[in-house]
Amino acid sequence: MATTTVESTVAADLVVPADWAEPIELSLFARIRKFLWISSGLFSAASFAIPAIGVVAFGSTVGLDASFVAGIVSACLFGLACLLHFGPDEA
């Protein structure tokens, strides 16, 4: 006898068939723009977070200045990519 749980019924309610979803057709240039947008945002977040974790865990500030400069430059590129609408049109 098969039993169903609340989690499996909730998950089954959230499943949408593939033919209901609208296909997204992106050109090569659009894919490159999206990649540049997301990678610059993730790099800037990582270049701030990883040195902060190192300071908290080890108490060392060696190499912190280079990571900070890289984070600022990447954050500026992310801001520029957002201003040029490289990211998604709607979230």
Secondary structure, DSSP 8 states (H G I E B T S, - for coil): -----HHHHHHHHH---TTTS------HHHHHHHHHHHHHHHHHHHHHHHHHHHHHHH---TTHHHHHHHHHHHHHHHHHHHHTT-S-S--
